[in-house]
Amino acid sequence: MRVLIKSNNPVQLNFAQTVLKDAGIAWFLFDEQMSVMEGSLGVLPRRLMVADEDYAQAADLMRESAPDLPVES
């Protein structure tokens, strides 16, 4: 799996998940429950992961649909 997006912005993450789902690309959100460890401050970024073989398509899709999302390279 590869990191597609790192963000602590739930709106960005939700948008990215919806775009990926509509394209039929499976994703997984890492570090979603870290807010418990950090005291619910929201400072630790969540990592939106995709399979290695889906990364290129997912990255292109994110760059097209939301150019200001921080796509990892």
Number of C-alpha atoms within 10 A of each C-alpha: 13 16 21 24 23 20 18 15 12 12 10 16 19 12 15 22 19 12 17 19 12 10 12 11 16 14 20 14 16 14 12 14 11 16 15 10 9 11 9 11 10 15 13 16 17 22 20 24 21 22 16 11 10 17 19 14 12 24 19 13 16 21 13 10 13 15 11 10 17 14 18 13 10
